[in-house]
Amino acid sequence: MEKQVFKINEKMHALLVANEMDEFTVLELRDAYLSCNRNEACKIEARKFVYRQITRLLQKGLLLKQEGNTVRNATYKKTDLFNKSTIVLLCLSEDQSAPHELPKGADVGAVVSFLQAELQQYQVDLSSSIAESEEYQRLHEKLPELKPQLEIYFMQAREKCSRLLGQVTAIETILTDCKRVQG
């Protein structure tokens, strides 16, 4: 049977694989996440992020929920599928789990600044993604014996490029409109 390939957020991968976490509660995983990501200040947002990741892993069959005597005491355990699968790391920028927040009631100037910052990040991510897909192509030519795995990574990188290009185009369109309103 061929190994299955799953995308997992890189921060969750670090906790579940590198830190070997297993049989944990949402709050235990949140605390571990916060200790590894000191720039995260909000426990509530960290818990939401961790819970979204756990839900995704449950849906994929990579985690198993074991009911506790309360909702907070439910524990999660890695399944055999998790241990036997090929894991591909999903960067936070493609996972979209921590978007920038626009202040409520922001003026057009603040909106433009926010959008320009978002655009700049997406452009950097797009350049990186293009280089990644080009590298997979180069390696495919040099190492044909790795063709199946390299094709998976190449297709993921191309999908990421397409998604990022769409995001860049959308923000550029909105920026054009905002500048027209300003002008």
PyMOL commands that set and color helices and strands:
alter all, ss='L'
color gray80, all
select helices_A, chain A and resi 10-18+26-36+43-59+71-73+80-84+92-95+108-142+144-182
alter helices_A, ss='H'
color red, helices_A
select strands_A, chain A and resi 5-9+63-66+75-78+86-90
alter strands_A, ss='S'
color yellow, strands_A
deselect
rebuild
show_as cartoon
